[in-house]
């Protein structure tokens, strides 16, 4: 990466990090573009080199945060060669993400309030890791490596994401209706049920 590209990346990350701090401390509605550029130490014109408006930086920030969680969960899974079934791999990654959100409640609040399936799906496709892989490709790799054929896999992952996000919010923030450690076994049983419901058959390998 050249010096110019590196400087652009640094400025963009500074704007994203500053926006996240302000959105989670002041609230999205109470944060202006002027607030973001002032705290990031850049000119307002620089903001518009990367983002069209406040909603655009919010959506890109959500995509960035959500995708980073997925990559970190996948990287952690790669250190566990003993977890071989697709079902347990997905449970492991889900648990990793939940525990990260449990330790960073401001991130949970931000994502839960603003994340939509459209933003999340676009983030899976658009954001690439250091090896130029996107999260959607990594998920499809897990599907292929499972040796299973799935009915409507995108619907399956949508249902699991909605189920997980809707289940963990209150237990993490308020301990209701039960603490997180008590709700997780029920959540994981429901995720396993979703996976099994979408399995068509074991694939035959030559």
Steps between C-alpha positions, in 0.01 A plus 500: 500500500640840396533796734201682348275196535625443853418860595152462351445184703618672819263794445205274424565287809534815709160620378341159565649472849401856588147448369464182707613680816256786441208283390533281810554789743276778363263294287465493122237776481703733723821461299569722200756469222666811646539315832661204324754698294588727792575208730680309224716803423421511128331748268134456412597455136703195600187342646326520162789323328394183683134542596195664344330596828455403865285200410767370264774506765260333746423219254866451410590503869241232578623293207861541613425403861275207411745361246795539739310292755440230239867495392620480860259215572617315188867554592430359847323200345808432286698439822258219590552213251313273742171672407416332171121497455334802337245511779761527775713740295206739468418465871864573587509814284164616637622453857820691423303796361255497792782509754664790316172692509456409865831671579430799273143606573537830314571301184200276569276803544627666184467193279165392644345843443617551143584166338273380221532184292577709192790678668633176647476308172674780311774506763554125461551548127678837487759487780812292435768368732877521446480201262227673294232261625162631604291361783235367262764288326626371835146401600451321167832321555367367830186380320703320231739344751210368706423229245131589532251639251282781638162631395504883471827556693463879492159471667656269756773748597245784501280306744798421724616864507149626580451231763833576665473880498142491628586255777819643652419872525295500823697226680828687439380850584238429767537137604140442389314269475804305624876565504695439180659172612154357563353604164793381287422123516144570382627727222751242379234227497287730282795568266567127465133451418519767228808339347348150499178636350695631200711190435393319185748213498857392554698582188678217324867555428672314215 
